[in-house]
Amino acid sequence: MVTESKENYFRVPITMPAEMVEYLDGLGMESKKTGGHKIPNTMIVRCAIRLVEKLKPDVRNVRSEEELQERLLDACRNFKK
């Protein structure tokens, strides 16, 4: 497992519903159950943000979490390598 240097990292408090935290924990444990290492929640979130950066979603005039989710789904559908 490659260890990331956290020298330039900032702690960012985020809030989310319990079921999202449970999902992250379960996703992280799935790797361990199948022979890998447990994936920390922070690593999953960092990777998700890196993916969003690559998708370059159109977030102009977004007014709700649901609308943002739809924009992200659109960006996924339209993503070209």
QUIPE-V204791 format. One record per pair of residues at least 12 apart in sequence whose ideal C-beta (glycine too) atoms are under 10 Angstrom apart, sorted by sequence separation. I is the first residue (numbers start at 1). J is the second residue. D is the distance in whole Angstrom. If there is no record, write none. Layout:
I&J&D, I&J&D
//
This chain:
27&39&7, 28&40&6, 59&71&6, 25&38&9, 28&41&6, 57&70&10, 58&71&6, 59&72&9, 25&39&10, 27&41&9, 28&42&10, 57&71&5, 58&72&10, 24&39&9, 28&43&8, 57&72&5, 24&40&9, 25&41&7, 28&44&6, 55&71&9, 57&73&9, 58&74&8, 59&75&9, 24&41&4, 27&44&6, 55&72&7, 57&74&7, 58&75&7, 23&41&10, 24&42&9, 55&73&10, 57&75&4, 24&43&10, 25&44&10, 55&74&9, 56&75&7, 57&76&9, 21&41&8, 24&44&6, 52&72&7, 55&75&4, 58&78&10, 20&41&10, 23&44&9, 24&45&8, 51&72&9, 54&75&9, 55&76&6, 57&78&9, 55&77&10, 56&78&9, 57&79&10, 52&75&8, 55&78&8, 56&79&9, 24&48&10, 48&72&10, 51&75&10, 52&76&10, 55&79&6, 16&41&10, 51&76&9, 54&79&7, 14&41&10, 54&81&9, 14&42&10, 51&79&9, 16&45&10, 12&42&9, 11&42&9, 14&45&8, 9&42&9, 12&45&9, 1&36&8, 1&37&5, 6&42&9, 9&46&9, 1&39&9, 4&42&10, 4&43&8, 1&43&10, 4&46&8
//
